[in-house]
Amino acid sequence: MLAGVSDTAAMRDPLRAHLERDVLAWWSRPGADDDLGGVRTCFTNRGEPLSAEKYTWSQGRWA
């Protein structure tokens, strides 16, 4: 077995679970703009909207 392969496999499942359960779940609620399309990206650290602007570069990064 290659060095580090088992470490990578051991880290993959918890990281994937965090991504799906926490990160993507959070962004799908306040982030998705179902009315106008795109993704809202201007939030405080508490998740409160700072702006309704949807900058082109941030839409591309999200995609």
Buried (B, 14 or more C-beta within 10 A) or exposed (E): EEEEEEEEEEEEEEEEEEEEEEEEEEBEEEBEEEEEEBBBBEBEEEEEEEEEEBEEEBEEEBE
